[in-house]
Amino acid sequence: MGAPEAAIALAAAIYGSTFPVIKDGLADVGAVGFLGWRFLLASAVIGLIVLRLRVRPTSWRRMARATLAAGGCLATGYLFQTVGLEHTSASASGLVTALYLPTVPILVAVLTRRGPGAWSLVGVSLATVGLVLVALRPDLTLGLGDLLTACGALCFAGQIVALDRYSDQPPLLLTLGQMLAVAVVAWTLVPIAGGADVTGRAGWLAIAYTGLLTAPTAFFLQAWGQRRSPPVRAGVIFALEPAFAVLFSALVRGEHLSARAALGAVLILGGIAATLRDPRPDDGLSREAPLRTAAPLPPTR
């Protein structure tokens, strides 16, 4: 494994480690309030970097469209995911969130009106069965938290498609626009949903960890590694994120998957691996900036 692949793996580990940290933090702050604080802090960090480097968009109009499209999907996805995390375990949240990977090819197929590849269909089928096994409760009902997280994963898939369409814009500005979008949406909802008061150290730790470390550090590791590594290889390495989520959840919170959920986890990871085997040339989603990657890349955290 070379330096680019190591950087991607470290970014995946950082992303995976956020699940148990956020789960503990939500005991001290509401889901919407947490998102507001987290992305306000992250926006400030990335904003300072943008100002220092004097980054400019290639087109302000396209940049605004990218912020609305990708930022809207990201904000909605995080609302579903974070509220869902209040009702499920950190390890299950990490596994279900990873459903965005096999969902991307299907979403592209719908938007381009072209049938998905065989491996994509296999991947989605395996991941769907895996989701049911992870979310299924002993009384044969599906967990609310897992279903909300699955909705978040669908939104993350939409964000990936939007990002690829506007990939001609500077990555730093795309990241800043999305983070600002999440912060604005969250603080707009705080008067309705409440939960902005942070009542304990775990809440501030989660805000600081995800706002200061995940935003700048993991983003730069991800961006640097992806520019120097083939997209399929990058996608496979990023598929380790849910595995890291399960590992850190066990180490930090003592969580353990049941035999049924463990089988579901294997099927989800198998579905991701199958999706990454499907070659994906130019899909023609946009004449201005068509989808180019051979494997779906993860959303901005």
KEVEX-448511 format. One record per residue (C-alpha): z, y, x; residue number from 1. Coordinates in steps of 0.05 Angstrom, whole numbers, plus 32768, in hexadecimal, padded with zeros to 4 digits. Layout:
N
{z: Z; y: Y; x: X; torkol: NUM}
...
This chain:
301
{z: 8000; y: 8000; x: 8000; torkol: 1}
{z: 7FEA; y: 8042; x: 801D; torkol: 2}
{z: 800B; y: 8086; x: 8018; torkol: 3}
{z: 7FE5; y: 809B; x: 7FD7; torkol: 4}
{z: 7FFA; y: 805A; x: 7FB4; torkol: 5}
{z: 8042; y: 8063; x: 7FCD; torkol: 6}
{z: 8043; y: 80A9; x: 7FB1; torkol: 7}
{z: 802A; y: 8091; x: 7F6D; torkol: 8}
{z: 805E; y: 8059; x: 7F6D; torkol: 9}
{z: 8095; y: 808A; x: 7F7D; torkol: 10}
{z: 807E; y: 80B8; x: 7F45; torkol: 11}
{z: 807E; y: 807C; x: 7F15; torkol: 12}
{z: 80C5; y: 806C; x: 7F2C; torkol: 13}
{z: 80DC; y: 80B3; x: 7F20; torkol: 14}
{z: 80BD; y: 80B3; x: 7EDA; torkol: 15}
{z: 80DC; y: 8070; x: 7ECB; torkol: 16}
{z: 8121; y: 8088; x: 7EE2; torkol: 17}
{z: 8121; y: 80C0; x: 7EAE; torkol: 18}
{z: 812A; y: 8091; x: 7E73; torkol: 19}
{z: 8173; y: 807D; x: 7E7F; torkol: 20}
{z: 8184; y: 80C4; x: 7E97; torkol: 21}
{z: 8169; y: 80E2; x: 7E57; torkol: 22}
{z: 818A; y: 80AD; x: 7E2C; torkol: 23}
{z: 81CE; y: 80BF; x: 7E48; torkol: 24}
{z: 81BF; y: 8109; x: 7E43; torkol: 25}
{z: 81AE; y: 8106; x: 7DF9; torkol: 26}
{z: 81F8; y: 80F8; x: 7DEC; torkol: 27}
{z: 8206; y: 8140; x: 7E01; torkol: 28}
{z: 81C9; y: 8165; x: 7DE5; torkol: 29}
{z: 8199; y: 815D; x: 7DAB; torkol: 30}
{z: 8154; y: 8141; x: 7DB6; torkol: 31}
{z: 8130; y: 8182; x: 7DA4; torkol: 32}
{z: 8160; y: 81AD; x: 7DCB; torkol: 33}
{z: 8159; y: 817F; x: 7E08; torkol: 34}
{z: 810E; y: 8188; x: 7E06; torkol: 35}
{z: 8115; y: 81D3; x: 7E01; torkol: 36}
{z: 8143; y: 81D8; x: 7E3D; torkol: 37}
{z: 811D; y: 81A4; x: 7E66; torkol: 38}
{z: 80D9; y: 81C3; x: 7E5F; torkol: 39}
{z: 80F2; y: 820A; x: 7E64; torkol: 40}
{z: 810E; y: 81F8; x: 7EA8; torkol: 41}
{z: 80D0; y: 81D1; x: 7EBC; torkol: 42}
{z: 80A3; y: 820A; x: 7EA6; torkol: 43}
{z: 80CA; y: 823B; x: 7ED2; torkol: 44}
{z: 80C4; y: 820D; x: 7F0F; torkol: 45}
{z: 8079; y: 8201; x: 7F06; torkol: 46}
{z: 806E; y: 8249; x: 7EF2; torkol: 47}
{z: 808C; y: 8262; x: 7F34; torkol: 48}
{z: 805E; y: 8232; x: 7F5A; torkol: 49}
{z: 8021; y: 824B; x: 7F33; torkol: 50}
{z: 8033; y: 8293; x: 7F42; torkol: 51}
{z: 8040; y: 8284; x: 7F8C; torkol: 52}
{z: 7FFD; y: 8261; x: 7F93; torkol: 53}
{z: 7FD8; y: 8292; x: 7F66; torkol: 54}
{z: 7FB6; y: 825C; x: 7F3F; torkol: 55}
{z: 7F81; y: 8273; x: 7F0E; torkol: 56}
{z: 7F5B; y: 824C; x: 7ED8; torkol: 57}
{z: 7F10; y: 8243; x: 7EDA; torkol: 58}
{z: 7F0E; y: 825D; x: 7E93; torkol: 59}
{z: 7F47; y: 827C; x: 7E6C; torkol: 60}
{z: 7F28; y: 8265; x: 7E2A; torkol: 61}
{z: 7F24; y: 821C; x: 7E41; torkol: 62}
{z: 7F6A; y: 8222; x: 7E5E; torkol: 63}
{z: 7F84; y: 8239; x: 7E1A; torkol: 64}
{z: 7F61; y: 8200; x: 7DF7; torkol: 65}
{z: 7F7D; y: 81CE; x: 7E29; torkol: 66}
{z: 7FC3; y: 81E9; x: 7E1E; torkol: 67}
{z: 7FBD; y: 81E3; x: 7DD3; torkol: 68}
{z: 7F9E; y: 819D; x: 7DD4; torkol: 69}
{z: 7FC4; y: 817B; x: 7E0C; torkol: 70}
{z: 8004; y: 81A4; x: 7E02; torkol: 71}
{z: 8005; y: 8196; x: 7DB8; torkol: 72}
{z: 7FFE; y: 814B; x: 7DC3; torkol: 73}
{z: 8032; y: 814C; x: 7DFA; torkol: 74}
{z: 8064; y: 8174; x: 7DCF; torkol: 75}
{z: 805B; y: 8145; x: 7D94; torkol: 76}
{z: 8060; y: 8108; x: 7DC0; torkol: 77}
{z: 80A1; y: 8120; x: 7DE0; torkol: 78}
{z: 80C0; y: 812F; x: 7D9D; torkol: 79}
{z: 80B1; y: 80E9; x: 7D85; torkol: 80}
{z: 80C7; y: 80C9; x: 7DC7; torkol: 81}
{z: 8108; y: 80F0; x: 7DD0; torkol: 82}
{z: 811F; y: 80E9; x: 7D88; torkol: 83}
{z: 810C; y: 80A0; x: 7D8D; torkol: 84}
{z: 8136; y: 8098; x: 7DCB; torkol: 85}
{z: 8173; y: 80AC; x: 7DA3; torkol: 86}
{z: 8168; y: 806D; x: 7D79; torkol: 87}
{z: 8153; y: 803A; x: 7DAE; torkol: 88}
{z: 8164; y: 8023; x: 7DF4; torkol: 89}
{z: 8149; y: 8046; x: 7E32; torkol: 90}
{z: 8126; y: 8006; x: 7E49; torkol: 91}
{z: 8104; y: 7FFC; x: 7E06; torkol: 92}
{z: 80EE; y: 8045; x: 7E05; torkol: 93}
{z: 80CE; y: 803E; x: 7E4A; torkol: 94}
{z: 80A8; y: 7FFF; x: 7E35; torkol: 95}
{z: 8090; y: 801B; x: 7DF2; torkol: 96}
{z: 807B; y: 805D; x: 7E11; torkol: 97}
{z: 804D; y: 8036; x: 7E3F; torkol: 98}
{z: 8022; y: 8025; x: 7E03; torkol: 99}
{z: 7FFB; y: 8065; x: 7E11; torkol: 100}
{z: 7FD5; y: 8041; x: 7E48; torkol: 101}
{z: 7FB2; y: 800C; x: 7E1C; torkol: 102}
{z: 7FAB; y: 8040; x: 7DE4; torkol: 103}
{z: 7F7F; y: 8070; x: 7E0C; torkol: 104}
{z: 7F40; y: 8044; x: 7E0D; torkol: 105}
{z: 7F46; y: 8039; x: 7DC2; torkol: 106}
{z: 7F4E; y: 8083; x: 7DB4; torkol: 107}
{z: 7F11; y: 8092; x: 7DE0; torkol: 108}
{z: 7EE9; y: 805D; x: 7DBA; torkol: 109}
{z: 7EFB; y: 807F; x: 7D78; torkol: 110}
{z: 7EE9; y: 80C4; x: 7D91; torkol: 111}
{z: 7EA7; y: 80AF; x: 7DB1; torkol: 112}
{z: 7E96; y: 807D; x: 7D79; torkol: 113}
{z: 7E8C; y: 8046; x: 7DAD; torkol: 114}
{z: 7EAC; y: 8002; x: 7DA9; torkol: 115}
{z: 7EE5; y: 7FF7; x: 7DDB; torkol: 116}
{z: 7EDC; y: 7FC3; x: 7E12; torkol: 117}
{z: 7EF4; y: 7F7C; x: 7E0B; torkol: 118}
{z: 7F2D; y: 7F86; x: 7E3C; torkol: 119}
{z: 7F44; y: 7FC3; x: 7E15; torkol: 120}
{z: 7F47; y: 7F9B; x: 7DD5; torkol: 121}
{z: 7F6E; y: 7F64; x: 7DF8; torkol: 122}
{z: 7F9D; y: 7F98; x: 7E16; torkol: 123}
{z: 7FAB; y: 7FBA; x: 7DD4; torkol: 124}
{z: 7FB6; y: 7F77; x: 7DB1; torkol: 125}
{z: 7FE8; y: 7F60; x: 7DE6; torkol: 126}
{z: 800C; y: 7FA3; x: 7DE7; torkol: 127}
{z: 8011; y: 7FA6; x: 7D9B; torkol: 128}
{z: 8031; y: 7F61; x: 7D97; torkol: 129}
{z: 805E; y: 7F75; x: 7DD0; torkol: 130}
{z: 8073; y: 7FB4; x: 7DAB; torkol: 131}
{z: 8086; y: 7F8B; x: 7D6E; torkol: 132}
{z: 80B0; y: 7F5C; x: 7D98; torkol: 133}
{z: 80D4; y: 7F96; x: 7DBB; torkol: 134}
{z: 80E0; y: 7FBC; x: 7D7B; torkol: 135}
{z: 80F2; y: 7F80; x: 7D4F; torkol: 136}
{z: 813C; y: 7F7D; x: 7D3D; torkol: 137}
{z: 8164; y: 7F3E; x: 7D2E; torkol: 138}
{z: 815D; y: 7F4B; x: 7CE3; torkol: 139}
{z: 8111; y: 7F4C; x: 7CED; torkol: 140}
{z: 810C; y: 7F97; x: 7CE1; torkol: 141}
{z: 80E9; y: 7FC6; x: 7D12; torkol: 142}
{z: 8115; y: 7FF8; x: 7D36; torkol: 143}
{z: 810B; y: 8041; x: 7D23; torkol: 144}
{z: 8112; y: 8059; x: 7D6B; torkol: 145}
{z: 80DC; y: 802B; x: 7D84; torkol: 146}
{z: 80AC; y: 803E; x: 7D4D; torkol: 147}
{z: 80B7; y: 8089; x: 7D5B; torkol: 148}
{z: 80AC; y: 807C; x: 7DA5; torkol: 149}
{z: 806B; y: 8057; x: 7D94; torkol: 150}
{z: 8054; y: 8095; x: 7D6E; torkol: 151}
{z: 8064; y: 80BD; x: 7DAC; torkol: 152}
{z: 803A; y: 808E; x: 7DD6; torkol: 153}
{z: 7FFF; y: 809B; x: 7DA8; torkol: 154}
{z: 8007; y: 80E6; x: 7DB4; torkol: 155}
{z: 800B; y: 80DB; x: 7DFF; torkol: 156}
{z: 7FC9; y: 80B6; x: 7DFB; torkol: 157}
{z: 7FAB; y: 80F1; x: 7DD8; torkol: 158}
{z: 7FC6; y: 811E; x: 7E0E; torkol: 159}
{z: 7FA4; y: 80F5; x: 7E44; torkol: 160}
{z: 7F61; y: 80FB; x: 7E21; torkol: 161}
{z: 7F6A; y: 8146; x: 7E19; torkol: 162}
{z: 7F7D; y: 814E; x: 7E62; torkol: 163}
{z: 7F40; y: 8128; x: 7E79; torkol: 164}
{z: 7F13; y: 8154; x: 7E4E; torkol: 165}
{z: 7F2F; y: 8192; x: 7E6F; torkol: 166}
{z: 7F36; y: 8175; x: 7EB5; torkol: 167}
{z: 7F0C; y: 81AF; x: 7ED1; torkol: 168}
{z: 7F4A; y: 81DB; x: 7ECC; torkol: 169}
{z: 7F7E; y: 81DE; x: 7F05; torkol: 170}
{z: 7FB2; y: 81A6; x: 7EFE; torkol: 171}
{z: 7FEC; y: 81D6; x: 7F0A; torkol: 172}
{z: 7FD6; y: 8203; x: 7ED1; torkol: 173}
{z: 7FCA; y: 81C8; x: 7EA3; torkol: 174}
{z: 8010; y: 81B0; x: 7EB2; torkol: 175}
{z: 802F; y: 81F5; x: 7EA7; torkol: 176}
{z: 8009; y: 81FF; x: 7E66; torkol: 177}
{z: 8022; y: 81BC; x: 7E4B; torkol: 178}
{z: 806A; y: 81C8; x: 7E5F; torkol: 179}
{z: 806A; y: 820C; x: 7E40; torkol: 180}
{z: 804D; y: 81EE; x: 7E00; torkol: 181}
{z: 8085; y: 81BB; x: 7DFC; torkol: 182}
{z: 80BA; y: 81F0; x: 7E09; torkol: 183}
{z: 809D; y: 821F; x: 7DD4; torkol: 184}
{z: 8099; y: 81E7; x: 7DA0; torkol: 185}
{z: 80DF; y: 81CE; x: 7DAF; torkol: 186}
{z: 8100; y: 8213; x: 7DAC; torkol: 187}
{z: 80DA; y: 8222; x: 7D6C; torkol: 188}
{z: 80F9; y: 81E4; x: 7D4D; torkol: 189}
{z: 813F; y: 81EF; x: 7D68; torkol: 190}
{z: 8154; y: 821D; x: 7D2E; torkol: 191}
{z: 8140; y: 81E5; x: 7CFE; torkol: 192}
{z: 8156; y: 81A7; x: 7D24; torkol: 193}
{z: 818F; y: 81C5; x: 7D4D; torkol: 194}
{z: 81AA; y: 81A1; x: 7D8A; torkol: 195}
{z: 81A0; y: 81D8; x: 7DBE; torkol: 196}
{z: 81EA; y: 81D9; x: 7DD3; torkol: 197}
{z: 81F7; y: 81AE; x: 7E11; torkol: 198}
{z: 823D; y: 8192; x: 7E0A; torkol: 199}
{z: 8245; y: 8168; x: 7E49; torkol: 200}
{z: 8231; y: 815B; x: 7E91; torkol: 201}
{z: 8202; y: 8122; x: 7E7F; torkol: 202}
{z: 81D8; y: 8152; x: 7E56; torkol: 203}
{z: 81D1; y: 8185; x: 7E8E; torkol: 204}
{z: 81C3; y: 814D; x: 7EC0; torkol: 205}
{z: 818A; y: 8133; x: 7E95; torkol: 206}
{z: 816D; y: 8179; x: 7E8C; torkol: 207}
{z: 8172; y: 8189; x: 7ED7; torkol: 208}
{z: 8157; y: 8145; x: 7EED; torkol: 209}
{z: 811B; y: 8145; x: 7EBF; torkol: 210}
{z: 810E; y: 8190; x: 7EC5; torkol: 211}
{z: 8116; y: 8198; x: 7F10; torkol: 212}
{z: 8105; y: 8155; x: 7F2F; torkol: 213}
{z: 80D4; y: 8134; x: 7EFF; torkol: 214}
{z: 80AB; y: 8172; x: 7EF2; torkol: 215}
{z: 8099; y: 818A; x: 7F38; torkol: 216}
{z: 80A8; y: 814E; x: 7F65; torkol: 217}
{z: 808A; y: 8115; x: 7F3D; torkol: 218}
{z: 8050; y: 8140; x: 7F27; torkol: 219}
{z: 803B; y: 8150; x: 7F6F; torkol: 220}
{z: 8044; y: 8107; x: 7F84; torkol: 221}
{z: 8019; y: 80F2; x: 7F49; torkol: 222}
{z: 7FE3; y: 8126; x: 7F55; torkol: 223}
{z: 7FE0; y: 811B; x: 7FA0; torkol: 224}
{z: 7FDD; y: 80CF; x: 7F99; torkol: 225}
{z: 7FA9; y: 80CD; x: 7F61; torkol: 226}
{z: 7F79; y: 80FA; x: 7F88; torkol: 227}
{z: 7F79; y: 80C8; x: 7FC1; torkol: 228}
{z: 7F7D; y: 8085; x: 7F9C; torkol: 229}
{z: 7F49; y: 8063; x: 7F6F; torkol: 230}
{z: 7F5A; y: 806F; x: 7F25; torkol: 231}
{z: 7F60; y: 8026; x: 7F13; torkol: 232}
{z: 7F91; y: 801B; x: 7F4C; torkol: 233}
{z: 7FB8; y: 8059; x: 7F38; torkol: 234}
{z: 7FBB; y: 8040; x: 7EF0; torkol: 235}
{z: 7FD5; y: 7FFC; x: 7F05; torkol: 236}
{z: 800B; y: 801B; x: 7F30; torkol: 237}
{z: 8020; y: 804A; x: 7EF8; torkol: 238}
{z: 8027; y: 800D; x: 7ECB; torkol: 239}
{z: 8066; y: 8001; x: 7EF3; torkol: 240}
{z: 8088; y: 803B; x: 7ECF; torkol: 241}
{z: 80A3; y: 8011; x: 7E95; torkol: 242}
{z: 80BB; y: 7FDD; x: 7EC7; torkol: 243}
{z: 80E1; y: 8014; x: 7EEC; torkol: 244}
{z: 80FD; y: 802C; x: 7EA9; torkol: 245}
{z: 8119; y: 7FE6; x: 7E9B; torkol: 246}
{z: 8134; y: 7FE1; x: 7EE2; torkol: 247}
{z: 8157; y: 8025; x: 7EE2; torkol: 248}
{z: 8171; y: 8019; x: 7E9C; torkol: 249}
{z: 8192; y: 7FD9; x: 7EB4; torkol: 250}
{z: 81AE; y: 7FFA; x: 7EF2; torkol: 251}
{z: 81C6; y: 803B; x: 7ED1; torkol: 252}
{z: 81D9; y: 8025; x: 7E8B; torkol: 253}
{z: 81E0; y: 7FDA; x: 7E90; torkol: 254}
{z: 81A9; y: 7FCE; x: 7E5D; torkol: 255}
{z: 818A; y: 7F89; x: 7E58; torkol: 256}
{z: 814F; y: 7F72; x: 7E30; torkol: 257}
{z: 8156; y: 7F37; x: 7E00; torkol: 258}
{z: 8128; y: 7EFC; x: 7E0B; torkol: 259}
{z: 80FB; y: 7F13; x: 7DD2; torkol: 260}
{z: 80F7; y: 7F5A; x: 7DED; torkol: 261}
{z: 80EB; y: 7F40; x: 7E33; torkol: 262}
{z: 80B0; y: 7F18; x: 7E19; torkol: 263}
{z: 8097; y: 7F57; x: 7DF6; torkol: 264}
{z: 809E; y: 7F7E; x: 7E38; torkol: 265}
{z: 8073; y: 7F4A; x: 7E5B; torkol: 266}
{z: 803E; y: 7F50; x: 7E25; torkol: 267}
{z: 803E; y: 7F9C; x: 7E29; torkol: 268}
{z: 8036; y: 7F9A; x: 7E75; torkol: 269}
{z: 8000; y: 7F65; x: 7E6C; torkol: 270}
{z: 7FDD; y: 7F92; x: 7E3A; torkol: 271}
{z: 7FDF; y: 7FCC; x: 7E6B; torkol: 272}
{z: 7FC2; y: 7F9F; x: 7EA3; torkol: 273}
{z: 7F8B; y: 7F87; x: 7E75; torkol: 274}
{z: 7F78; y: 7FCE; x: 7E62; torkol: 275}
{z: 7F72; y: 7FE2; x: 7EAB; torkol: 276}
{z: 7F40; y: 7FAA; x: 7EB6; torkol: 277}
{z: 7F0F; y: 7FCA; x: 7E85; torkol: 278}
{z: 7EDC; y: 7FF5; x: 7EAA; torkol: 279}
{z: 7ED6; y: 8039; x: 7E8A; torkol: 280}
{z: 7E9B; y: 8062; x: 7EA1; torkol: 281}
{z: 7E89; y: 80A7; x: 7E85; torkol: 282}
{z: 7E9A; y: 80A2; x: 7E3B; torkol: 283}
{z: 7E78; y: 80E2; x: 7E27; torkol: 284}
{z: 7EB5; y: 80FE; x: 7E04; torkol: 285}
{z: 7EA2; y: 8144; x: 7E1A; torkol: 286}
{z: 7E63; y: 8161; x: 7E36; torkol: 287}
{z: 7E8B; y: 8194; x: 7E5B; torkol: 288}
{z: 7EBC; y: 8165; x: 7E7C; torkol: 289}
{z: 7EB2; y: 811C; x: 7E67; torkol: 290}
{z: 7EE5; y: 80E6; x: 7E73; torkol: 291}
{z: 7EDB; y: 80CD; x: 7EBA; torkol: 292}
{z: 7F16; y: 80A2; x: 7ECE; torkol: 293}
{z: 7F0F; y: 8057; x: 7ECF; torkol: 294}
{z: 7F57; y: 804F; x: 7EB7; torkol: 295}
{z: 7F83; y: 807B; x: 7E8C; torkol: 296}
{z: 7FB2; y: 80A7; x: 7EB4; torkol: 297}
{z: 7FF9; y: 80B6; x: 7E9E; torkol: 298}
{z: 800D; y: 80F4; x: 7E79; torkol: 299}
{z: 8031; y: 812F; x: 7E98; torkol: 300}
{z: 807B; y: 8123; x: 7E93; torkol: 301}
